Amino acid sequence: MKKILFVLAVLSVIFFLGHPLNPFSSSMFTFHDSTQPARIQQFVLNLKQLKIPPRIAPDFNYGLGFPVFNFYAPFSYWLTSLINLSGFDVISSLKLSFILALLTGLIACYLFLKNFFDFYPSLLGGILYITSLYFPLNIFVRGNLAEVWFLALFPLALSFVYKNSLKINFKRLIGTGIVLSFLLTSHNILSLISLPVIIVFSLLLKNRKQNLSSLVLAVVLSAYFWLPALSELKYTWAREVATLTNFRDHFLCAGQLWQSSWGFGGSTKGCINDGMSFMIGKIQLILFFLGIIFSFGKQKNKKIVWFFLFLTVSSLFMTLYQSQPVWEIFSPVLSVIQFPWRFISLSLIGIVFFSVYFLNYLRIPYKYLLITLVMVAVFVVNGKYFYGQEINKTAFEKKYLSREYIEKKAAYAVAEYLPASIDYKYWRDLEDKNTIPLEFFAKSNLEPFDKNRQTTVEIVGSFISLSGFIFLIWKTIKV
């Protein structure tokens, strides 16, 4: 019965939530981050030319190249590009990547919760996690492939860290290190924020040295990305462009987490003018509050309970206007996050943890029937938000995968990575002009982002990661 229910949950995700993501459909949907298909196309182009790891989108910026992959977390592009190389076109690959992220999130959250709770509540927890409305917001409104994959990998990382603490085992150490390296390369900002969370969680468990060793391994394996990204960011306009987004304009009111109008616009100042919703899900929030109340009467896993209580409450608090004094004090660091509502990402696992805590220890007749009904209810209630603004797939490809768009438009959507040697204001003025200013760019010093070579720090980062990978293979064979 358990296997059947698990399979039904997976199929429900694919056919119910994932219906708009059908890779064989002739339709697509528009979203904020319209450069996603172009980035996938350019990433694959690098792989075909054996430029590994990809650093430059070679056709961006009037065909002169643009260092987007040098700074943008690559995990989701590695995976989506492999799907593309297997035979699917770019748009279908993007859809499949979103579906795979949903399935990964379901299974990962279930596996993590199963460490503490029974099968049925844990499976419900996985469903509650991926049906939180922050998932369809990131897929169908924002189109943020990196953030969706961070959400999918975060509970998986926590599960591996927990398992790694139970027994000293080299294979577990390796597996945890690999998963953590995926997490560290999934999203620029959220990966950094999650690092101290992972460290604190590891310190609450047994065998701390083994988990910290896994974390060191993860840092080594991901060095090909973070070392050049941190070292060469000063050669771009990133800091100046980041300041154009004022975090003070993007706080939420508490009511928005419960109810706000669903839309496909953007985040604006105030609590009533946002064009997009920040609802978490009413069923999730009700069970979350019941779980908090219920947890105070139980004595099991107290360290874990307090950890998730602090993580969840503090994360939700950081999204609200009431947290602005904290943001002001730490603005040199927090301003990089740009949008306070990004902290919703870290709160979801805790919301689900307490929801499952309540249902796991609830003692009532026919409890499993109640859990099954909640599963169905959350699919029905939250599933209606899993849709996008449809557009014909051919029209979408013509608009966002055309040579015109790739060469002259795409780079402007990631303007923060423009080399600092180029006059930013003049470059922005070229956006609406149908000209290729070769004379201007010929005079610009594009070092260190020459698409035909790698810098020393890029070579060193790749060497560190490759050395770590070879070490893993050698030790695995030896073991």
Secondary structure, 3 states (H helix, E strand, C coil): CHHHHHHHHHHHHHHHHCHHHCCCCCEEEECCCCCHHHHHHHHHHHHHCCCCCCCCECCCCCCCCECHHHHCCCHHHHHHHHHHHCCCCHHHHHHHHHHHHHHHHHHHHHHHHCCCCCHHHHHHHHHHHHCCCHHHHHHHHCCCHHHHHHHHHHHHHHHHHHHHHHCCCHHHHHHHHHHHHHHHCCCHHHHHHHHHHHHHHHHCCCCHHHHHHHHHHHHHHCHHHHHHHHHHHHHECHHHHHCCCCHHHCCECHHHHHCCCCCCCCCCCCCCCCCCCCCCCHHHHHHHHHHHHHHCCCCCCHHHHHHHHHHHHHHHHCCEHHHHHHHHHCHHHHHHHCCHHHHHHHHHHHHHHHHHHHHHHCCCCCHHHHHHHHHHHHHHHHHCCCCCEEEEHHHHHHHHCCHHHHHHCHHHHHHHHCECCCCHHHHHHCCCCCCCCHHHHHCCCCCCCCCCCCCHHHHHHHHHHHHHHHHHHHHHHHC
